[in-house]
């Protein structure tokens, strides 16, 4: 299959104040120190790689009191230029929502919705041409799914997450080609019913194995050709190449200490032209 990259617009936030001093997911261990200069270097490599591939990267100013702001994907979901803000489940991250909202309001986005229900942005919302896939079970409220459907006017498909290691949808599923509704995912992260739904919606999906999922290999970003993913998820490289994609291994090992990797660091700003 011939693949083509589509220029994307991303929002990122430097890990200037990143540290792990509390634990709100199984990956976070406050006894393991973060090498902040290394985290910054790894993050800069990701940012620079996006730009080298022709994508636009805007930057959100980090705040010293919000060490998890580097995980910018959680701050909002943007479709057709419309912004559904986040409402975080944990108090430690609660103020990130306002920081994202202020950024959007200051950068020309006129439709910015402050949600009534808990959702953690693209952590639990994944966008294809046909659906908005929506995770629930650890962070985002099931009530946020109806709210997102009403706001975006797109069908929202709820998926139940059952393994605490995969606490957000973006740790267990990646959209490879939005226009073609093509995804890769890790079935054991989902309930039996949700696995059945995924199999019905995406019968040709790339299925990840245990080792690649445990390396957060599904926490990846695709532009339709290049798939940027954790370098330790080696078992995904050949299956991606067989489908015509170009895997781009990234080392974000320091940020993994906070429970995130490539996708967690990357919020996509989809304009009105996105997805048809």
SULHUQUI-V919038 format. One line per field, one symbol per residue. ss: DSSP state (A for helix, B for strand, O for the rest). phi: phi as a letter, one per 20 degrees, with the letter a starting at -180 (. if undefined). A space follows every 50 residues. Layout:
ss: ???
phi: ???
This chain:
ss: OOOOOOOOBBBBBOOOOOOOOOOOOOOOOOOOOOOAAAAAAAAAAAAAAA AAOOOBBBBBOOOOOOAAAAOAAAABBBBOOBBBBOBOOOAAAOOAAAAA AAAAAOOOOOOBBOOOOOBOAAAOBBBOOOOBBBBBOOOOOOAAAAAAAA AAOOOBBBBBBOOAAAOOAAAOBBBBBOOOOBBBBOAAABOAAAAAAAAA AOOOOBBOOAAAAAOOOOOOBBOOOBBBBBOOOAAAAAAAAAOOOBBBBB OOAAAAOOOOOOAAAOBBBOOOOOOO
phi: .edbfdgdcddccfefcfaddbccbfeecfedfeefgfgfffffffgffg ffeneececeffdfecfefgeffeeaccclmddefecffdggdgffgfff gffffecneedcdefedfbdlfgcdcdcfebdecebpccffgffffffff femcfddfceecdffdedgfecbceebffeldccbdgffdfgffffffff fcfdfedeegffffelfeeccddncedebgffeffeffffffenedfcfc dcfffffenbbgfgeceedeegefln
